[in-house]
Amino acid sequence: MGAWGGHDGRERRWKGLDRLESRNRAPRSLLVALVLASITLITLDVSGGGDSPLEPARRVVGEALGPAESAAATAVRPFTAVPDWFRSKGDLAEEVRELEASNAELRGQVELAGFDRNRLEQYDGLTAAAADLGSALVPARVVAMGPRQAQSLTVTIDAGSAAGLGPDMTVVNDEGLVGRVLRVTRSTATVLLVIDPDSTVGGRVGSSMEIGFVTGSGSLDQETGLDLRLVDDASVPARGDTVVTWGSTTGPYAPGVPIGTITDVYSSLREASQRAVVKPFVDFSALDVVGVMVPSGSGSDRAVIEADGSLR
């Protein structure tokens, strides 16, 4: 009985194990079947291409789920786009700051464009003047004008003895005669303008070669002009004639420097002489770049425009 009982127990245990294995075997069999089915479907889909037997099913699923996917994407997009919105707003603010800085720089360049262009033209004009006069020029800028209550009309330029300047040197610009150097410091010079009432310059009428003396009127206005009196009282200058200097290379005014054009001629019966009004070529109310005539090869702390137009 005990033996048979033991045999029955073992038999029940083995049967229990068989049932457990059967239960485990069923899921494994199902998994294998699904894998094989998937491989078969993939093979059929790939080999079929556009004529795949799965294409109708795929289309149906796409038509059924496509609208739902679109709706879900639309609903979620505002939330997923929040980080990009903050990032884009920050980038936009930075771009606006860069554009404002760039615009400010360009605006400054535009505002200075006319000034720089005019100054460059004046420097180019000095180069041409040096060639026409056959003399070296030390370029300088007008940095101050003498007080109106002073006894003379003067300007201060930013070149002095270190640049090779000295008293009684002729000063010109790209238009014509400006004046002469009165005194110098190491870095500046004071220039007496030809429009000063006490200024007298030897002048020559271009068409007749008659000589006379040009004196200042004391006015910055070009239309007021300068006074010209010829040495020969019987000589009558013509309107439109050009007047140039007739000095010497060692004097305060070098010869051949353009002064201006005769605009009016007046006769004095009592003095039996002629007086002409000369409109200066130089606009003294807008003086900026000037050149001081120096001997060629003079030592200078800045570039010198030689008579041939080269810089030294």
C-alpha positions as CSV (number, residue, x, y, z in Angstrom):
1,M,0.0,0.0,0.0
2,G,2.8,2.4,0.9
3,A,4.7,1.4,-2.2
4,W,1.7,1.8,-4.4
5,G,1.0,5.1,-2.6
6,G,4.4,6.3,-3.3
7,H,4.1,5.3,-7.0
8,D,0.8,7.2,-7.3
9,G,2.5,10.3,-5.7
10,R,5.3,10.2,-8.2
11,E,2.9,9.7,-11.1
12,R,0.9,12.7,-9.9
13,R,4.0,14.8,-9.7
14,W,5.1,13.9,-13.1
15,K,1.7,14.6,-14.5
16,G,1.8,18.0,-12.8
17,L,5.1,18.8,-14.4
18,D,3.7,17.7,-17.8
19,R,0.8,20.1,-17.3
20,L,3.2,22.9,-16.3
21,E,5.4,22.3,-19.3
22,S,2.3,22.2,-21.5
23,R,1.2,25.6,-20.2
24,N,4.8,27.1,-20.7
25,R,5.0,25.5,-24.1
26,A,1.8,27.1,-25.3
27,P,3.0,30.7,-25.0
28,R,6.4,29.9,-26.6
29,S,4.6,28.2,-29.5
30,L,2.4,31.3,-29.9
31,L,5.5,33.6,-29.8
32,V,7.3,31.5,-32.4
33,A,4.1,31.5,-34.6
34,L,3.8,35.3,-34.4
35,V,7.5,35.8,-35.2
36,L,7.2,33.5,-38.2
37,A,4.1,35.3,-39.3
38,S,5.8,38.7,-39.0
39,I,8.8,37.6,-41.0
40,T,6.4,36.2,-43.7
41,L,4.5,39.5,-43.8
42,I,7.6,41.6,-44.0
43,T,9.0,39.4,-46.8
44,L,5.8,39.7,-48.7
45,D,5.6,43.4,-48.2
46,V,9.2,44.0,-49.3
47,S,9.0,41.7,-52.3
48,G,5.7,43.1,-53.4
49,G,6.8,46.7,-53.5
50,G,3.9,48.9,-54.7
51,D,1.8,45.8,-55.3
52,S,2.2,44.5,-51.7
53,P,-0.8,42.6,-50.4
54,L,-0.5,44.7,-47.3
55,E,-0.9,48.0,-49.1
56,P,-4.7,48.0,-48.9
57,A,-4.6,47.3,-45.1
58,R,-1.9,50.0,-44.7
59,R,-4.1,52.5,-46.6
60,V,-7.1,51.8,-44.4
61,V,-5.2,52.2,-41.2
62,G,-3.6,55.4,-42.5
63,E,-7.0,56.8,-43.4
64,A,-8.5,55.9,-40.1
65,L,-5.6,57.0,-37.9
66,G,-4.3,60.0,-40.0
67,P,-6.9,62.5,-38.9
68,A,-6.5,61.5,-35.3
69,E,-2.7,61.9,-35.5
70,S,-3.1,65.4,-37.1
71,A,-5.6,66.5,-34.5
72,A,-3.3,65.2,-31.7
73,A,-0.3,67.0,-33.2
74,T,-2.3,70.2,-33.6
75,A,-3.4,70.1,-29.9
76,V,0.1,69.3,-28.6
77,R,2.0,71.7,-30.8
78,P,1.4,74.9,-28.7
79,F,2.9,73.1,-25.7
80,T,5.9,71.5,-27.6
81,A,6.6,74.9,-29.2
82,V,6.9,76.8,-25.9
83,P,10.7,76.2,-25.6
84,D,11.2,77.2,-29.2
85,W,9.1,80.3,-28.6
86,F,11.2,81.5,-25.7
87,R,14.4,80.7,-27.6
88,S,13.1,82.5,-30.7
89,K,12.1,85.5,-28.8
90,G,15.5,85.8,-27.2
91,D,17.2,85.4,-30.5
92,L,14.9,88.0,-32.0
93,A,15.7,90.5,-29.2
94,E,19.4,89.9,-29.8
95,E,19.0,90.4,-33.5
96,V,17.1,93.7,-32.9
97,R,20.0,95.0,-30.7
98,E,22.5,94.1,-33.4
99,L,20.5,95.8,-36.1
100,E,20.1,98.9,-34.0
101,A,23.8,99.1,-33.3
102,S,24.5,98.5,-37.0
103,N,22.0,101.2,-38.0
104,A,23.6,103.7,-35.6
105,E,27.0,103.0,-37.1
106,L,25.8,103.4,-40.6
107,R,23.9,106.6,-39.7
108,G,27.2,108.0,-38.3
109,Q,29.0,107.0,-41.4
110,V,26.4,108.7,-43.6
111,E,26.5,111.9,-41.4
112,L,30.3,112.1,-41.8
113,A,30.4,111.0,-45.4
114,G,30.1,114.6,-46.7
115,F,32.7,116.0,-44.3
116,D,35.2,113.3,-45.1
117,R,34.6,113.6,-48.9
118,N,35.1,117.4,-48.7
119,R,38.3,117.0,-46.7
120,L,39.6,114.4,-49.1
121,E,38.9,116.7,-52.0
122,Q,40.8,119.5,-50.3
123,Y,43.8,117.3,-49.8
124,D,43.7,116.2,-53.4
125,G,43.4,119.9,-54.3
126,L,46.6,120.7,-52.4
127,T,48.4,118.0,-54.4
128,A,47.4,119.8,-57.6
129,A,48.2,123.2,-56.1
130,A,51.8,122.0,-55.3
131,A,52.3,121.0,-58.9
132,D,50.8,124.2,-60.3
133,L,52.9,126.4,-57.9
134,G,56.1,124.3,-58.3
135,S,56.5,124.3,-54.5
136,A,56.4,121.8,-51.7
137,L,53.5,122.2,-49.3
138,V,53.1,121.2,-45.6
139,P,49.5,120.3,-45.1
140,A,47.7,121.6,-42.0
141,R,44.2,122.1,-40.6
142,V,42.6,125.3,-39.3
143,V,41.9,124.6,-35.6
144,A,40.9,128.1,-34.4
145,M,40.0,131.6,-35.6
146,G,41.2,134.7,-33.9
147,P,38.6,136.6,-31.8
148,R,36.5,139.1,-33.7
149,Q,37.4,141.9,-31.3
150,A,41.1,141.4,-32.1
151,Q,42.8,144.0,-34.3
152,S,43.6,141.5,-37.0
153,L,41.9,138.6,-38.8
154,T,43.9,135.5,-38.1
155,V,43.5,131.7,-37.8
156,T,45.6,129.1,-36.0
157,I,46.7,125.9,-37.8
158,D,48.0,122.6,-36.3
159,A,51.5,122.8,-37.7
160,G,54.5,124.7,-36.3
161,S,58.3,124.8,-36.3
162,A,58.5,121.0,-35.9
163,A,56.8,120.7,-39.3
164,G,59.3,123.1,-40.8
165,L,57.2,126.3,-40.6
166,G,58.5,129.8,-39.9
167,P,57.3,133.4,-40.1
168,D,56.5,135.0,-43.4
169,M,55.7,131.8,-45.3
170,T,52.9,131.8,-47.8
171,V,49.7,129.9,-46.9
172,V,47.4,128.6,-49.6
173,N,44.5,126.1,-50.0
174,D,43.2,124.2,-53.0
175,E,41.5,127.4,-54.3
176,G,44.2,130.1,-53.9
177,L,45.9,132.5,-51.5
178,V,45.0,132.3,-47.8
179,G,47.6,134.5,-46.1
180,R,51.0,134.4,-44.5
181,V,52.5,133.0,-41.3
182,L,52.9,135.6,-38.5
183,R,54.4,133.5,-35.8
184,V,54.9,129.9,-34.8
185,T,55.2,127.6,-31.8
186,R,56.5,124.0,-32.0
187,S,53.1,122.6,-32.9
188,T,51.0,125.5,-34.1
189,A,51.2,128.7,-36.3
190,T,49.2,131.9,-36.5
191,V,48.2,132.9,-40.1
192,L,47.3,136.5,-41.1
193,L,44.5,136.3,-43.6
194,V,44.7,138.4,-46.8
195,I,41.3,139.9,-46.0
196,D,42.7,141.6,-42.9
197,P,42.5,145.4,-43.4
198,D,46.2,145.8,-42.6
199,S,47.2,143.1,-45.1
200,T,48.8,144.2,-48.4
201,V,49.8,141.8,-51.1
202,G,51.5,142.6,-54.4
203,G,49.0,141.6,-57.2
204,R,49.3,141.2,-61.0
205,V,46.5,141.3,-63.5
206,G,46.7,138.2,-65.6
207,S,45.6,139.6,-69.0
208,S,47.7,142.8,-69.0
209,M,50.5,141.8,-66.5
210,E,49.9,145.2,-64.8
211,I,50.9,145.2,-61.2
212,G,49.4,146.8,-58.1
213,F,48.6,146.2,-54.5
214,V,45.7,144.2,-53.0
215,T,44.5,145.2,-49.5
216,G,42.0,143.4,-47.3
217,S,38.5,144.7,-46.6
218,G,38.1,143.2,-43.1
219,S,35.1,141.0,-44.1
220,L,34.8,137.2,-44.4
221,D,32.2,137.6,-47.1
222,Q,33.6,136.7,-50.5
223,E,31.2,139.2,-52.2
224,T,32.7,142.1,-50.3
225,G,36.0,141.4,-52.0
226,L,39.5,142.9,-51.8
227,D,40.7,146.3,-53.1
228,L,43.1,146.4,-56.0
229,R,45.0,149.6,-57.0
230,L,47.3,149.4,-60.0
231,V,50.6,151.2,-60.1
232,D,49.8,152.7,-63.5
233,D,46.8,155.0,-62.8
234,A,46.0,155.1,-66.5
235,S,45.6,151.3,-66.7
236,V,42.0,150.1,-66.4
237,P,41.6,146.5,-65.4
238,A,38.9,144.5,-67.0
239,R,36.1,142.6,-65.2
240,G,36.7,138.9,-65.2
241,D,40.5,139.3,-65.1
242,T,42.4,137.0,-62.7
243,V,44.7,138.5,-60.2
244,V,47.8,136.6,-58.9
245,T,50.6,137.5,-56.5
246,W,53.9,139.0,-57.8
247,G,56.1,138.5,-54.8
248,S,59.3,136.5,-54.5
249,T,60.2,133.1,-53.3
250,T,62.1,134.5,-50.4
251,G,59.3,137.0,-49.5
252,P,56.1,136.6,-47.5
253,Y,54.1,135.9,-50.6
254,A,55.4,133.6,-53.4
255,P,54.7,134.7,-57.0
256,G,52.0,133.2,-59.1
257,V,49.5,132.3,-56.4
258,P,45.9,133.0,-57.5
259,I,44.2,135.7,-55.4
260,G,40.8,136.2,-57.1
261,T,38.8,137.6,-60.0
262,I,38.0,141.3,-60.7
263,T,34.3,141.9,-60.4
264,D,34.0,145.7,-60.5
265,V,36.1,148.7,-61.5
266,Y,35.7,152.2,-60.2
267,S,37.4,155.4,-61.4
268,S,38.3,158.3,-59.2
269,L,38.4,161.6,-61.2
270,R,39.9,163.5,-58.3
271,E,42.8,161.1,-57.9
272,A,42.9,160.1,-61.5
273,S,43.2,156.4,-60.5
274,Q,41.4,153.1,-60.9
275,R,40.1,150.9,-58.1
276,A,39.1,147.4,-58.7
277,V,37.2,145.0,-56.5
278,V,38.6,141.5,-56.4
279,K,36.5,138.6,-55.3
280,P,38.9,136.1,-53.6
281,F,38.9,132.5,-54.7
282,V,39.1,131.4,-51.1
283,D,36.0,131.2,-48.9
284,F,37.4,132.4,-45.7
285,S,34.3,131.5,-43.7
286,A,34.9,127.8,-44.5
287,L,38.6,127.4,-44.1
288,D,39.7,123.9,-43.2
289,V,42.7,122.3,-45.0
290,V,45.6,124.6,-46.0
291,G,49.1,124.2,-47.2
292,V,52.2,126.2,-46.2
293,M,54.8,126.7,-48.9
294,V,58.2,125.4,-47.8
295,P,61.5,124.9,-49.7
296,S,61.7,121.4,-51.2
297,G,63.6,119.0,-48.9
298,S,62.7,120.9,-45.7
299,G,62.6,118.8,-42.5
300,S,59.2,118.1,-41.2
301,D,57.4,116.0,-38.6
302,R,54.7,115.1,-41.0
303,A,54.3,114.2,-44.7
304,V,55.2,116.9,-47.1
305,I,53.5,117.3,-50.6
306,E,56.4,117.8,-53.0
307,A,56.1,119.9,-56.2
308,D,55.6,116.7,-58.3
309,G,52.6,115.7,-56.2
310,S,54.5,112.9,-54.3
311,L,54.5,112.6,-50.5
312,R,57.7,112.7,-48.6
